[in-house]
Amino acid sequence: MNVDNIIEELRIDFIENFIDNDYSKQEAIESWDILINTYRDYLAKFSLPGALDNYTDRQILDHLKSSGELKKIKEVALNRLDSLK
């Protein structure tokens, strides 16, 4: 299974879960967009020459977790979600 398929499955599950928790479909989609775009924007720096060359998606995720960067991404995304309210 490739990364795009995994992300699409996560998106569907995320939206369904939000709807099950009394959010509108529009709110769920907007929230997903903020979260995934925050993550992608952050990861864009890893596409620069010399930055984690030849790392797999799993290795990048492990790096983000061990360095504490994943926590920072989460904080930024949650702040962006809070600004929707």
C-alpha positions in Angstrom: 0.0 0.0 0.0 1.4 3.4 -0.9 1.5 6.6 1.2 -1.3 8.2 -0.8 -3.7 5.3 -0.2 -2.8 5.3 3.5 -3.4 9.1 3.8 -6.8 8.7 1.9 -7.9 6.0 4.4 -6.9 8.2 7.3 -8.8 11.1 5.8 -12.0 9.0 5.4 -11.7 7.7 9.0 -11.0 11.1 10.4 -14.0 12.7 8.7 -16.3 9.8 9.7 -15.1 10.1 13.3 -15.7 13.8 13.4 -19.2 13.4 12.0 -19.9 10.7 14.5 -18.9 13.2 17.2 -21.5 15.8 16.1 -19.4 17.9 13.8 -20.7 18.8 10.4 -19.1 17.3 7.3 -17.7 20.7 6.4 -16.1 21.2 9.8 -14.6 17.7 9.5 -13.1 18.4 6.1 -11.8 21.8 7.2 -10.2 20.3 10.2 -8.6 17.5 8.2 -7.3 20.0 5.7 -5.6 22.0 8.4 -4.0 19.0 10.0 -2.7 17.4 6.8 -1.5 20.8 5.4 0.3 21.6 8.6 2.1 18.2 8.4 2.9 18.6 4.7 4.1 22.2 5.1 6.4 21.1 7.9 7.7 18.1 6.0 8.5 20.3 3.0 11.8 21.3 4.6 12.8 17.6 4.4 12.7 17.7 0.6 15.6 20.2 0.6 18.9 18.9 -0.7 20.8 17.0 2.0 17.9 16.8 4.5 17.2 13.2 5.4 18.2 12.0 2.0 16.9 8.6 1.0 14.9 8.2 4.2 11.6 6.2 4.0 8.4 7.7 5.2 8.7 5.5 8.3 12.2 6.7 9.1 11.1 10.3 8.8 8.2 9.7 11.1 10.5 8.0 13.6 12.9 10.9 13.3 10.1 13.4 14.0 8.9 11.4 17.0 12.4 11.0 18.5 13.4 14.6 18.0 10.2 16.0 19.4 9.3 17.7 16.1 6.1 15.7 15.8 4.9 17.2 19.0 5.6 20.7 17.6 3.6 19.9 14.4 0.7 18.8 16.6 0.8 22.0 18.6 0.8 24.2 15.5 -2.0 22.2 13.9 -4.1 22.4 17.1 -3.5 26.1 17.3 -4.7 26.5 13.7 -7.8 24.4 14.5 -8.5 26.6 17.5 -8.4 29.6 15.3 -11.4 28.3 13.4 -13.7 28.6 16.4 
